[in-house]
Amino acid sequence: MNINSYIRKFGKYTFEERPFNHVDALIFSELSMISFEPVLKDKEFVTLKDIELKDILKEMVSDSPDKLYNKNQIRAMVESDRYKDLTIKYMRREFSKELVNQFYAITILFPNGDFYVSYRGTDVSMIGWKEDFLLATQDTYLGQEQALDYLRSVIQKEQGRFYIGGHSKGGNLAFYSTLHLTEEESQRLIESYSFDGPGMRKDIKELPSYPFVIDKMVKFRTYNNVIGATFNQMDKYKVVHSTGLLFGGHDLYYWQISPTTGDFSYAKDISSLSKKYSDRFMKWVESLPIEDRKLATNTLFEVFHDCNDIYDLAKNWVKDLLNIKKSLNNYSEEDQKKLKMIFKTLLQYLFNFNKVKKD
């Protein structure tokens, strides 16, 4: 069963009856994919059981690539004994095409005063997708700085202990924030979660906070997927079975939960196919100079400059393919050669194994 099935089955138990667990942590991470602006408006906070979903539900899931699943998720949470008394506070959204910035975070407050800071992953906007590519070209990016600033502001306002978490890019933001906590701040941290999030280019062991937060950082990957392997520096991680294949395994609604235990269905390690693709993809990325990575990213998103979101991309794919040649004409002959070689080597690394130089 998936997280929505879990909510329906185990939602009758309060957190006193059935303590907070890692499946709950994933559910809380996905809750930040739901936009609470229509609910909050001029309010500072809202309790889930007080949300009237009828007229605003469509707007609340407008940014999500999993609209139907998110609708079912929030409906089930509002009606459950387990989640209905949770309070949503401190919603923050930042979005800028110029700065390549898509950031959204909420704080989920337990009745006992503990709280969970949830960072949104990549939404449907093309800016959000372009921001993901910054991981390969920069040691830090604006969203990470915003995530740390957000966390610190919440810590100052709330007195309880806390969790941090996110799925995909949200997991990257969670770990970045965790690794930049002071020792005093980290004493209130219970656990930090990255659910199949990419890692960081910078060596995390060099960060001063690493020794006193590493044991509180929990990395989740899925059996069939490559995204969680990107820049991964975590020696220990948990592997969850998923019915999705490769990139489809990244979708958390495919993650498998035991209906008996209410915990994830775990595997010993990621699949051999995932390892193969992950290793080859990272070898390709690391073989490219930083400037070439920037060139490839800018070229790719210049082709899609007329697309505001992934739905535009799906509608205009024929036009976008025709734009590739036109976009290449804007570059020098030297850069055109570079770009052709970059994408050629990518295809070789992923598909034409015989042409890839062995280590």
Residue pairs with C-beta under 8 A, 6 or more apart in sequence:
1 9
1 256
1 257
1 259
2 253
2 254
2 255
2 256
2 257
3 23
3 26
3 27
3 30
3 73
3 252
3 253
3 255
3 257
4 69
4 72
4 73
4 76
4 253
5 257
5 259
6 23
6 27
6 257
6 262
7 27
7 73
7 76
7 77
7 80
7 82
7 83
8 76
8 80
9 259
9 262
10 18
10 82
10 262
11 76
11 77
11 79
11 80
11 81
11 82
11 83
12 80
12 81
12 82
13 81
13 82
14 81
14 82
15 82
15 110
18 82
18 262
20 110
20 163
21 262
21 263
22 193
22 218
22 220
22 238
22 263
22 264
23 257
23 262
23 263
23 264
25 116
25 163
25 165
25 191
25 193
25 195
26 165
26 167
26 193
26 195
26 220
26 252
26 255
27 73
27 77
27 83
28 108
28 116
28 118
28 163
28 165
29 118
29 119
29 165
29 166
29 167
29 170
29 171
29 193
29 195
29 252
30 70
30 73
30 167
30 252
31 73
31 74
31 77
31 88
31 106
31 108
31 118
32 104
32 105
32 106
32 118
32 119
32 120
32 166
32 170
33 61
33 63
33 64
33 66
33 70
33 120
33 121
33 123
33 167
34 60
34 61
34 64
34 70
34 73
34 74
35 59
35 60
35 61
35 62
35 63
35 93
35 104
36 46
36 60
36 88
36 91
36 106
37 59
37 91
37 93
38 56
38 59
38 60
39 46
39 51
39 56
39 60
39 88
40 46
40 88
40 91
44 89
45 87
45 88
45 89
45 109
46 87
46 88
47 84
47 85
47 86
47 87
47 88
48 77
48 78
48 83
48 84
48 85
48 86
48 87
48 88
49 78
49 84
49 85
51 74
51 78
53 60
53 74
53 75
53 78
57 71
57 74
57 75
60 70
60 74
61 67
61 70
61 71
61 74
63 104
63 123
63 124
63 125
64 70
64 123
64 124
65 123
65 124
65 310
66 251
66 253
69 253
77 83
77 84
77 86
78 84
85 111
86 108
86 109
86 110
86 111
87 108
87 109
88 106
88 107
88 108
88 109
89 106
89 107
89 108
89 109
89 115
89 154
90 105
90 106
90 107
90 150
90 153
90 154
90 157
91 104
91 105
91 106
92 103
92 104
92 105
92 106
92 146
92 150
93 103
93 104
94 101
94 102
94 103
94 104
94 143
94 146
95 101
95 102
95 103
95 125
95 127
96 127
97 127
99 142
100 127
100 130
100 131
100 134
100 141
100 142
101 127
101 131
101 142
101 143
101 146
102 122
102 123
102 125
102 127
102 128
102 131
102 143
103 120
103 142
103 143
103 146
103 147
103 173
104 119
104 120
104 123
105 117
105 118
105 119
105 120
105 147
105 150
105 173
106 117
106 118
107 115
107 116
107 117
107 118
107 154
107 158
108 115
108 116
108 117
108 118
109 115
109 158
110 116
110 160
112 160
113 158
113 159
113 160
114 160
114 161
114 162
114 163
114 190
115 154
115 158
115 160
115 162
115 163
116 162
116 163
116 164
116 165
117 150
117 151
117 154
117 162
117 163
117 164
117 165
117 174
117 177
118 165
118 166
118 170
119 147
119 164
119 165
119 166
119 169
119 170
119 171
119 173
119 174
119 177
120 166
120 169
120 170
121 166
121 167
121 168
121 169
121 170
121 171
121 197
122 128
122 129
122 131
122 132
122 168
122 169
124 309
124 310
124 311
125 308
125 309
126 301
126 304
126 307
126 308
126 309
126 310
126 312
126 313
128 169
129 301
129 310
130 297
130 301
131 141
131 143
131 169
132 169
132 198
133 293
133 297
133 300
133 301
134 141
134 297
135 141
135 172
135 198
135 200
135 201
135 230
135 231
136 201
136 285
136 293
136 297
137 290
137 293
137 294
137 297
138 201
139 200
139 201
139 202
140 176
140 202
143 169
143 173
144 172
144 173
144 176
144 177
147 173
147 174
147 176
147 177
148 176
148 177
148 180
150 177
151 164
151 177
151 181
152 185
154 162
155 162
155 185
155 188
160 188
161 188
161 189
161 190
162 188
162 189
162 190
163 189
163 190
163 191
163 192
163 193
164 174
164 177
164 178
164 189
164 191
164 192
164 193
165 171
165 174
165 192
165 193
165 194
165 195
166 172
166 173
166 174
166 193
166 194
166 195
166 197
167 195
167 196
167 197
167 252
168 195
168 196
168 197
168 198
168 227
168 250
169 197
169 198
170 195
170 197
171 193
171 194
171 195
171 196
171 197
171 198
171 219
171 220
172 194
172 197
172 198
172 199
172 200
173 197
174 192
174 193
174 194
174 197
175 192
175 194
175 197
175 199
175 200
175 204
175 217
175 219
176 200
177 192
178 186
178 189
178 192
178 209
178 213
178 216
178 217
179 204
179 207
179 209
179 210
179 213
180 207
180 209
181 189
181 209
181 213
182 209
183 209
183 212
186 209
186 212
186 213
186 216
189 213
189 216
190 216
191 216
191 217
191 218
192 213
192 216
192 217
192 218
193 218
193 220
194 217
194 218
194 219
194 220
194 228
194 234
195 220
195 252
196 220
196 221
196 222
196 225
196 227
196 228
196 250
196 252
197 219
197 228
198 227
198 228
198 230
198 231
198 232
199 230
199 231
199 232
199 233
199 234
200 231
200 233
201 231
203 233
204 210
204 233
205 233
217 234
218 238
219 228
219 232
219 234
219 236
219 237
219 238
220 228
220 237
220 238
220 239
220 240
220 264
221 228
221 229
221 232
221 237
221 238
221 239
221 240
221 270
222 228
222 239
222 240
222 241
222 242
222 244
222 249
222 250
222 254
222 255
222 270
223 239
223 240
223 241
223 242
223 249
223 267
223 270
223 271
223 274
224 242
224 244
224 245
224 246
224 248
224 249
224 270
224 271
224 273
224 274
225 242
225 244
225 246
225 247
225 248
225 249
225 250
225 270
225 274
226 246
226 247
226 274
226 277
226 278
226 281
227 247
227 250
228 237
228 250
229 270
229 274
229 275
229 278
229 279
229 281
229 282
230 278
230 281
230 282
230 285
231 282
238 264
238 266
239 266
239 267
239 268
239 269
239 270
240 255
240 256
240 264
240 265
240 266
240 267
241 255
241 256
241 264
241 265
241 266
241 267
242 248
242 249
242 251
242 254
242 255
242 256
243 254
243 256
244 250
244 251
244 254
246 273
246 274
246 277
248 254
249 274
255 264
256 264
256 265
257 263
257 264
257 265
258 264
258 265
270 278
277 350
280 349
280 350
280 353
280 356
281 349
281 350
283 349
284 345
284 346
284 349
284 350
285 293
287 345
288 296
288 342
292 338
292 342
295 335
295 338
295 339
295 342
296 339
296 342
296 343
299 327
299 328
299 331
299 339
302 327
302 330
303 320
303 323
303 324
303 327
304 313
304 320
306 312
306 316
306 319
306 320
307 313
307 316
307 320
313 320
328 336
328 339
331 339
348 355
348 356
349 356
